[in-house]
Amino acid sequence: MATLYGSARIFNFQTRPLILIDEFSQVPLILFFSALSKVRQSFYNPSGYALLGDPNQLPVIITQQFLRPNVGIFIMSRRRDYEPHQLNLQYRMHPDICQAVNALREALHTYSLETYQSARNRTLTSLGYSWNRSAYPEEFVDILDPNNPLVIINTDNLRGWEEVGLGGSKYFPSEARLAARLAVAFSSTYFNRSGLPLLPTILSPYSAQ
């Protein structure tokens, strides 16, 4: 197991590697062909290749200026005599989330996903968290309500403007502060069966943010 960047060491001692590339939606063409070049230089032939992931996920982010297509889109646009093995059942995605994802997938002209029965009622409370409604900040009531498993917040009307930070990456201070306040609100409102608070994770595709 290795990242594509460090794959050369694998090919130095594996004589017939099966190459599995996970989350290939985040693998740009240059990195993919660089890995193939390492295979050729090792004098060994792989027993096969498998790309795992969804080519229609968020494109590869290389700079703030543009997004690059992933290797899956490149290969599938050139396929001739094979069809990918497509999985459409989601075992973790609540139907509300699945519906939003499918709206995007429809715009990308790809097939829809379906929520498996075991995830149809998947909420924070069904996962074992209790919540203290009285601890809710009034402005966040609808956002924190466990009956709303998907919430999209429009930050267009927040005060301020985008700024340039780390490595030229842009960030929006007001938006970042809002995300931090929401994380604190979740942590002070939800507790697991052991009485420990929920620890939210904030993800951003931009380094400065």
N, C-alpha and C positions, 0 to 999 in steps of 0.2 A: 504494500500500500504506500502510495506517495502522491504528492501533488504533481501536476504536469511539469512544474518548474524543476522539481527534483527527481524526475523520472529516470534520468540517466543511470543512477546507481542501481535501479531495479534491473535494467537491461544488461548490466555488467555481469549478473550471475544467474538470471533466469533464462533458461534455454528455450522454453516454449511458453512465454507469458500469454495469459488471456488478459487483454487490455480492456478494463472497464473504466469508462469516463463518466463520473457521476456529476449531476447538475451541469450538463453540457450547455445549457442556456447561458452560462456565464463563461464559456470558453470561446475566445475569439479565434479566427482562422489562423493567425500567425502562430499562436501558442499550440494549436492542434498540429499544424504541419511541423512545428519544431519538435514535438514529441515523436512524430513519425520519422523524422530525420534521425533522432537518437536510436530508434529501433534499427534502422538500416545500418547505422554505424556500429551496432553491437554484433553484427554477423549472425543474429538469430532471427528467426521468423516467428511472429506471434501465432498462437493457435486460433486467435480470433479477436474481434473487436465488438464492444457493446457500448452504445451511448445511452445513458440513463438520464431521463429528465423530460422536460417539456420545451420544445423549440419556441413556443409562443409566450414564454415568460418574459419578464423584463429583459430587454437587450443588454449586452455587455456595456458597462459604463467604463470608458477609458478616460475621457476628459469631461469637463463641464459643457464643452461646445457641441459634442455629438455622441450618439450611441452607436455601437458597432453591432452588426448581426452576428449571431452565434454560429458555431460550426454545424449544428443540426439543421438550421435553415439552409445553409450552403449545400449540405449533402442531399437533403430531401428535395431541393429544387433541381437536382441533377440525377435523381434516382431513375432507374430504367426498369429493372426486372425484379424489384423487391418492394414489399410493403412493411412499414414499421409496425411493431406490436403495440397497439394503443390500449391503454388502461383508462377507463372512464369512471370507475367507482372511487369515491373519496371516503376514507374511513375516519377523518378528523374534522371535516369541514361541515359546519352547520348549514342547513339549506339556504338560509338568508345570505351567508357568505358565498355559497356555491352559485346562487342566482346572480350576484354581482359579478363574480368571476366569469360566468357564462355570457353576460352582456358584453364583456370585453372580448371573450373568445369568439362571439358571433361577429364582432367588428373585424376580427382577424380571420374570419372565414374558416374556422376550424370547428371540430365537433364539441358537443357539450359534455360537461361532467355531471355526475349524479351522486348525491349523498347516500351512503350506505345506511341501512336501517339503524344501526347502533349509534350513529352520529346525529340522528334527526333531532334529538332533544339535548344536544350537547351544549351546555352553558356552564358558567363558572359554578353555579350552585350544584349542577349535576355532577361536576367534577370534585365535589366535596368542600367547596368554599361556602362559608356563611358570610352574610353581609349585613352591615349595620346601617340601615337606611337613615337613621337620625344623624349619622356622621357625614352624610353627603353634603358637600358644598352645594348650595341651592342652584348655582349656575351649571352644575355638572350632573344634575339628577338624571336626565334622560340618557346621558352618555354612560354613566356608571350602572344603570339599571341592568341586571343580569338577563332580563327579558329582551334586551336589545343586543344580540350577539355581534351585530355589525353596525358600526356607527362611522359615518363619513363626515368630517368636520371641514367646512369651508373657511379657510383663513384669509380670504381676500380682503376682508374688512378690518383686519388687525392693523394697529398703528405701526408706523415705521416703514422701512424698505429693506430690500436685500443689500447685503454688504459682502465684500470680498475678504476671505480669510485665508486659511492654510493652503498654500500651493496654488493660489488663485481660485480656490473653490468658493462658491457663493454660499451664504447662509442668511437666514431671516431671523434675527434675534427674538422678535415677538413670538414667532411660531415655535422656536426652540423653548422659550420660557413657558408657553402654553403646554407643550408636550411634557415638560418637567412637572408642572402643576398637576396635570392629569395623572402622572405616575404616582405622585405623592398622595393624591386623592384615592386612587385605587388601593394603595398600600395601607392607608388608614381606614379603609372601609371593608376590605375583604380579608378573611382569616381562614386558614385551613383547619382540619380536624384537630391538629395539635396546638391550635391557637396562634400559629405563626402567621404574620401578615403576608399577603400576596406581594411578590416582588416583580413588578412589570419590567419588560425589556423594551427599550426604545431603539428602533432601527432607522437609519437614514442612509440613503445612497450617496450622500455628500459628506466628505471628510470634515469640512468646516462646521457643518451643522451638528 
